[in-house]
Amino acid sequence: MTRKILLAAAATMLAAPVAFAQDAEPTGDAQAGEAAFRQCIACHVVVNDEGETLAGRNARTGPNLYGVVGRAAGVVEDFRYSAGLQALAENEIVWEEENFVAYVQDPTAYIREATGNNSLRGSMSFRVRSADQAADLYAYLASLQAE
């Protein structure tokens, strides 16, 4: 009986951080993230489902970032992802704040760590300088999503 209670408690504790992370408000400053996003517009755009450009120019090097917060990695339709991003998709990585912040600071290192495959690389060559700036970008992208 005690063993069942311990197993149930352990399962609850392991599941709780995931549920909390998905529902958590972004920790960054969306306004600062908007300014930081100017570095991203060379490759990325944020276009909503109605076709309205919310941020960026009509860049096509990187995928559309509309709805990226809470979305599975590598799932934008008709975008050709690198083998590294495809591996993230196969590993069912979701763009929660922690994953996003780690990825944008060093895409290749994040892909290798998340997949356990040191031969994979990311196509994104730009690196965000700090965790704070990455969190700000995440908050900004979250602010552009539909409720």
Secondary structure, DSSP 8 states (H G I E B T S, - for coil): -HHHHHHHHHHHHHHHHHHHHHH----S-HHHHHHHGGGTTTT-EEE-TTS-EEEE-S--SS---TT-TT-BTT--TT----HHHHHHHHTT-B--HHHHHHHHH-HHHHHHHHHT-TT---S-----S-HHHHHHHHHHHHHTS--
